Amino acid sequence: MNKDKFTGPMYFKLWWPAMFSSVGWALSDMADAVVVGQKLGATGLAAISLILPVYMFNCMMAHGFGLGGSVRFSTLLSKGKEAEANRHFSAVLELAMVCSIVTAALGILFLDQLLAFLGTTSSDGKLFYATKDYLFILVLSTPLFYLSNILNYFLRNDSCQRRAGIGSVIGNITDIGLNIILVLGLGLGTGGAALSTSIGQIIAIVVYLPGLYGKESHLTPKLLKRLPVKDVMKSLRSGFATSVQYLYQMVFFWLCNNVLMRLSGENGVAVFDLIQNTSYLILYLYEGTARAVQPILSTYYGEHNVSGRRNAVRLGFASGIAVGTLLIAAVMVFPNAFCRLFGMTEVALASMAAEALRIYCAGAFFAGISILTCNYYQSCERLKAVFLIETMRGAVVLLPCTLLFASCGIEKFWLLFPATEIVSLLIFLLWRRFSHYIVDDGDPERVFQYTISGSVTDLTEVCGRIEDFCVKWNASAGQRYFVVMTVEELGMAILTKGMKDRDDGYIQITVIAAENGKFKLYLRDNAWKFNPFEMETKRANSEDEVFMDSMGILVLKEKAEDFYYQRYQGFNSLVLTI
């Protein structure tokens, strides 16, 4: 047997919580616009649209810290560097909190200047004050936004996806419920919408925090005496390579808001906000799929598990595209229902909004493909591809398209969305084709991988093949013996102890012949929770007799350069260097 028995169960264990979490985030982001639109109409929607550049800036920073930091965290765990992974988490969290507090302080200090930059002054009357009420609370709660997003990313990469999903859902439900109470019930307007979002983040954080101090958590924050800024920023490059999309979106939102104010006034900006909120619902599903598959891809990349990574990519693209396409079709068929949901009942405004929605959806499918593609390269730490995709979508193609279609009038302005996504994706595919850009896994001949059933016969047979592999890569006699003994001893312990009372067991064995002459071993199994390294030597009544049940384990613990165990996504994972 040599089938991939692990990727599917791991993926769907992550995918369902990620989907629920993504829908919750989308509904939470939409809740402000829906409730405000029902209460204040186009003025409220326009106010929310005007603050989007600030929201995107916060997203860029929070997701940069969270995604970049968690990718590095997951890679360190896959290599058995538990203490280093925890220090990395603490450093990321500490640096992020300092940045968020500084950002909030500057935003409050220069609030009026920020409002003018966003495109509204006191001469705009109701629109100005509606925007100011929302912006003040948004800026003040910046540290909460950073913290909730960073904890969510790290918890998912520490096999706490359930807690991450539950926290996100509860926080978003709180946000939605408070929106109804504060905006519709108490009439607090846009300020009430922003306040409900902040309280929702607090609730999510409260749910996340116990996950940091669990028995098996690798996320115990510590105040570091010396903050390794240089090392943290180096690892965060991957996060910000993806998060640069938020920088581009920040510029894009600012440009569109100002253009639309001139083309169609408050109504045009309101339609633009409708499109953005609809995009949350569609694109968050793609991003949820990306969040689900990222820990698996990062782990497999660290293990040089090429076949597993390919299977994970297939699952991610298939499920992401299927769900995204269904939702896109629903919006295109029923655009008027979405218009009414956001309080757009006036005939002319609703007609413009429905047509704009249909045009946007024509490009949403290609946006989803770009998101999933970008996540793959992100998870494999290939920043050049990530940067190219995001730069094409967010700046090089998007900004010229915005100016081009702005010159064509309000009716054709919305064509910029499908035009940008299609052209950006084509440019990337052509670049990849002609540059022969691939994820470098090293020499595949140096990787031996095989999955055995839970039988001693299969274990014995694969040990013979591993010995041949070691000979091929010039292992010394002692090194060859030790590699085979390690697989044999760990395999027997798993089969006899971990898989007791079950007949559906299997073990994936990966041996990597590193170029430095060392051998890296990865064992993953579906046994009950079982750590062979915790086995101890037992002695019989006679001092001369030694019960050998775990002597082999003790020997390999002494001889291995390093060893590590974790329960990862429902499976036992062992890592050793010989």
Secondary structure as GFF3:
##gff-version 3
##sequence-region A 1 578
A	DSSP	alpha_helix	7	40	.	.	.	ID=ss1
A	DSSP	alpha_helix	42	50	.	.	.	ID=ss2
A	DSSP	alpha_helix	52	78	.	.	.	ID=ss3
A	DSSP	alpha_helix	82	109	.	.	.	ID=ss4
A	DSSP	alpha_helix	111	118	.	.	.	ID=ss5
A	DSSP	three_ten_helix	122	124	.	.	.	ID=ss6
A	DSSP	alpha_helix	126	140	.	.	.	ID=ss7
A	DSSP	alpha_helix	142	157	.	.	.	ID=ss8
A	DSSP	alpha_helix	161	179	.	.	.	ID=ss9
A	DSSP	pi_helix	180	185	.	.	.	ID=ss10
A	DSSP	alpha_helix	189	208	.	.	.	ID=ss11
A	DSSP	three_ten_helix	209	213	.	.	.	ID=ss12
A	DSSP	alpha_helix	229	263	.	.	.	ID=ss13
A	DSSP	alpha_helix	265	303	.	.	.	ID=ss14
A	DSSP	alpha_helix	306	333	.	.	.	ID=ss15
A	DSSP	alpha_helix	335	341	.	.	.	ID=ss16
A	DSSP	alpha_helix	347	379	.	.	.	ID=ss17
A	DSSP	alpha_helix	383	391	.	.	.	ID=ss18
A	DSSP	pi_helix	392	396	.	.	.	ID=ss19
A	DSSP	alpha_helix	398	406	.	.	.	ID=ss20
A	DSSP	alpha_helix	410	413	.	.	.	ID=ss21
A	DSSP	alpha_helix	416	435	.	.	.	ID=ss22
A	DSSP	three_ten_helix	444	446	.	.	.	ID=ss23
A	DSSP	beta_strand	447	453	.	.	.	ID=ss24
A	DSSP	alpha_helix	456	472	.	.	.	ID=ss25
A	DSSP	alpha_helix	477	493	.	.	.	ID=ss26
A	DSSP	pi_helix	494	498	.	.	.	ID=ss27
A	DSSP	beta_strand	506	513	.	.	.	ID=ss28
A	DSSP	beta_strand	519	525	.	.	.	ID=ss29
A	DSSP	three_ten_helix	532	534	.	.	.	ID=ss30
A	DSSP	beta_strand	538	539	.	.	.	ID=ss31
A	DSSP	beta_strand	546	547	.	.	.	ID=ss32
A	DSSP	three_ten_helix	548	550	.	.	.	ID=ss33
A	DSSP	alpha_helix	551	559	.	.	.	ID=ss34
A	DSSP	beta_strand	562	568	.	.	.	ID=ss35
A	DSSP	beta_strand	571	577	.	.	.	ID=ss36
###
